[in-house]
Amino acid sequence: MSEEKKPKLLVAEDDYENQKFLQIFLKRKFELEICDSSDTFYEKLNAHTFDIILMDISLRGKKDGLQITKELRARDEYKNLPIVGLSAHAFQRDKDNAYAAGVNEFLTKPVQNDVLMRTLLNALEGKTTKP
């Protein structure tokens, strides 16, 4: 009996504790790669093909999650890749900036486990609540 192939998820998250939690929680439904900076993000992106990205807006390195999302949306091969933005910043302007950069969905930390999982699975299916 063959196991259904899990979608490949790239998690861009600079907080180590959050990385550990996301890895434990998300590995049930996804094949995971995790990075913590703009530099390691591009290394992972170039080494693998991903079905979806969970993008922390605040990252280490020269670029933040918004800049990376804008760059991805400008490239044909990534313009339709589902990207879920994640941020500790809950202000309306942060949400507006994330959607303007090109995220399909935007969640604020702390996020409930079921909300995170449902949002990721819905984004994979093309179901979003994007304004």
C-alpha positions as a Markdown table, in Angstrom:
| # | Residue | x | y | z |
|---|---|---|---|---|
| 1 | Met | 0.0 | 0.0 | 0.0 |
| 2 | Ser | 1.6 | 3.3 | -1.1 |
| 3 | Glu | 1.3 | 6.4 | 1.1 |
| 4 | Glu | -0.1 | 9.5 | -0.6 |
| 5 | Lys | 2.7 | 11.9 | -1.5 |
| 6 | Lys | 2.7 | 14.9 | 0.8 |
| 7 | Pro | 2.9 | 18.4 | -0.7 |
| 8 | Lys | 6.3 | 20.0 | -0.3 |
| 9 | Leu | 6.3 | 23.1 | 2.0 |
| 10 | Leu | 9.1 | 25.6 | 2.4 |
| 11 | Val | 8.9 | 27.3 | 5.9 |
| 12 | Ala | 10.7 | 30.6 | 6.1 |
| 13 | Glu | 10.9 | 31.3 | 9.8 |
| 14 | Asp | 13.7 | 33.0 | 11.7 |
| 15 | Asp | 12.8 | 32.0 | 15.3 |
| 16 | Tyr | 14.3 | 28.6 | 16.3 |
| 17 | Glu | 11.5 | 27.7 | 18.8 |
| 18 | Asn | 8.8 | 28.4 | 16.1 |
| 19 | Gln | 10.8 | 26.3 | 13.6 |
| 20 | Lys | 10.8 | 23.3 | 16.0 |
| 21 | Phe | 7.1 | 23.6 | 16.6 |
| 22 | Leu | 6.2 | 24.1 | 12.9 |
| 23 | Gln | 8.4 | 21.1 | 12.0 |
| 24 | Ile | 6.6 | 18.8 | 14.5 |
| 25 | Phe | 3.1 | 20.1 | 13.7 |
| 26 | Leu | 3.3 | 20.3 | 9.9 |
| 27 | Lys | 5.2 | 17.1 | 9.1 |
| 28 | Arg | 2.0 | 15.2 | 9.5 |
| 29 | Lys | 0.6 | 16.7 | 6.2 |
| 30 | Phe | 3.7 | 18.1 | 4.5 |
| 31 | Glu | 7.2 | 17.3 | 3.4 |
| 32 | Leu | 9.2 | 20.1 | 5.0 |
| 33 | Glu | 12.2 | 22.3 | 4.3 |
| 34 | Ile | 12.9 | 25.0 | 6.8 |
| 35 | Cys | 15.1 | 28.1 | 6.4 |
| 36 | Asp | 15.7 | 31.2 | 8.6 |
| 37 | Ser | 17.0 | 33.9 | 6.3 |
| 38 | Ser | 16.8 | 35.3 | 2.8 |
| 39 | Asp | 20.1 | 33.6 | 2.0 |
| 40 | Thr | 19.1 | 30.1 | 3.1 |
| 41 | Phe | 15.6 | 30.7 | 1.5 |
| 42 | Tyr | 17.1 | 31.0 | -2.0 |
| 43 | Glu | 19.4 | 28.0 | -1.4 |
| 44 | Lys | 16.4 | 25.9 | -0.5 |
| 45 | Leu | 14.3 | 27.3 | -3.4 |
| 46 | Asn | 17.0 | 26.5 | -5.9 |
| 47 | Ala | 17.6 | 23.0 | -4.6 |
| 48 | His | 13.9 | 21.8 | -4.4 |
| 49 | Thr | 10.5 | 22.3 | -6.0 |
| 50 | Phe | 7.9 | 23.4 | -3.6 |
| 51 | Asp | 4.1 | 23.2 | -3.7 |
| 52 | Ile | 3.6 | 26.0 | -1.1 |
| 53 | Ile | 5.5 | 28.5 | 1.0 |
| 54 | Leu | 4.9 | 29.6 | 4.6 |
| 55 | Met | 6.7 | 33.0 | 4.7 |
| 56 | Asp | 7.5 | 34.8 | 7.9 |
| 57 | Ile | 7.5 | 38.5 | 7.2 |
| 58 | Ser | 10.5 | 39.2 | 9.5 |
| 59 | Leu | 13.6 | 37.2 | 8.4 |
| 60 | Arg | 17.3 | 37.5 | 9.0 |
| 61 | Gly | 19.5 | 38.5 | 6.2 |
| 62 | Lys | 19.4 | 41.3 | 3.7 |
| 63 | Lys | 15.7 | 40.8 | 2.7 |
| 64 | Asp | 12.5 | 40.3 | 4.6 |
| 65 | Gly | 9.6 | 38.1 | 3.7 |
| 66 | Leu | 7.8 | 40.9 | 1.8 |
| 67 | Gln | 10.8 | 41.6 | -0.5 |
| 68 | Ile | 11.2 | 37.9 | -1.2 |
| 69 | Thr | 7.5 | 37.5 | -1.9 |
| 70 | Lys | 7.6 | 40.4 | -4.4 |
| 71 | Glu | 10.6 | 38.9 | -6.1 |
| 72 | Leu | 8.9 | 35.5 | -6.4 |
| 73 | Arg | 5.7 | 37.0 | -7.9 |
| 74 | Ala | 7.8 | 38.8 | -10.5 |
| 75 | Arg | 9.2 | 35.4 | -11.8 |
| 76 | Asp | 7.0 | 33.4 | -14.1 |
| 77 | Glu | 7.8 | 30.0 | -12.4 |
| 78 | Tyr | 6.6 | 31.3 | -9.0 |
| 79 | Lys | 3.8 | 33.8 | -9.8 |
| 80 | Asn | 1.1 | 31.2 | -9.0 |
| 81 | Leu | 2.9 | 29.4 | -6.1 |
| 82 | Pro | 0.7 | 29.6 | -3.0 |
| 83 | Ile | 2.4 | 31.8 | -0.3 |
| 84 | Val | 1.0 | 32.2 | 3.2 |
| 85 | Gly | 2.4 | 35.1 | 5.1 |
| 86 | Leu | 3.0 | 34.9 | 8.8 |
| 87 | Ser | 3.8 | 37.8 | 11.1 |
| 88 | Ala | 3.8 | 38.8 | 14.7 |
| 89 | His | 2.7 | 42.3 | 13.5 |
| 90 | Ala | -1.1 | 42.5 | 13.5 |
| 91 | Phe | -1.6 | 46.0 | 12.3 |
| 92 | Gln | -3.8 | 46.6 | 9.3 |
| 93 | Arg | -0.9 | 48.1 | 7.3 |
| 94 | Asp | 1.1 | 45.0 | 7.9 |
| 95 | Lys | -1.7 | 42.9 | 6.4 |
| 96 | Asp | -2.1 | 45.3 | 3.5 |
| 97 | Asn | 1.6 | 45.3 | 2.8 |
| 98 | Ala | 1.7 | 41.5 | 2.8 |
| 99 | Tyr | -1.2 | 41.3 | 0.3 |
| 100 | Ala | 0.3 | 44.0 | -1.8 |
| 101 | Ala | 3.6 | 42.0 | -1.9 |
| 102 | Gly | 1.7 | 39.0 | -3.2 |
| 103 | Val | 0.8 | 36.6 | -0.4 |
| 104 | Asn | -2.3 | 34.5 | -0.9 |
| 105 | Glu | -3.2 | 34.5 | 2.8 |
| 106 | Phe | -1.9 | 36.4 | 5.9 |
| 107 | Leu | -1.9 | 35.1 | 9.4 |
| 108 | Thr | -0.7 | 36.7 | 12.6 |
| 109 | Lys | 1.3 | 35.0 | 15.4 |
| 110 | Pro | 0.4 | 33.3 | 17.6 |
| 111 | Val | -1.8 | 31.3 | 15.2 |
| 112 | Gln | -4.0 | 28.4 | 16.3 |
| 113 | Asn | -2.8 | 25.1 | 14.9 |
| 114 | Asp | -6.1 | 24.2 | 13.2 |
| 115 | Val | -6.3 | 27.7 | 11.6 |
| 116 | Leu | -2.7 | 27.4 | 10.3 |
| 117 | Met | -3.3 | 23.9 | 8.9 |
| 118 | Arg | -6.6 | 24.8 | 7.3 |
| 119 | Thr | -5.1 | 27.9 | 5.7 |
| 120 | Leu | -2.2 | 26.0 | 4.2 |
| 121 | Leu | -4.4 | 23.2 | 2.8 |
| 122 | Asn | -6.9 | 25.7 | 1.4 |
| 123 | Ala | -4.2 | 27.8 | -0.2 |
| 124 | Leu | -2.9 | 24.6 | -1.8 |
| 125 | Glu | -6.3 | 24.0 | -3.3 |
| 126 | Gly | -6.6 | 27.6 | -4.5 |
| 127 | Lys | -9.1 | 28.6 | -1.9 |
| 128 | Thr | -8.1 | 31.9 | -0.3 |
| 129 | Thr | -9.8 | 34.8 | 1.6 |
| 130 | Lys | -7.5 | 37.3 | 0.0 |
| 131 | Pro | -9.2 | 40.7 | -0.3 |
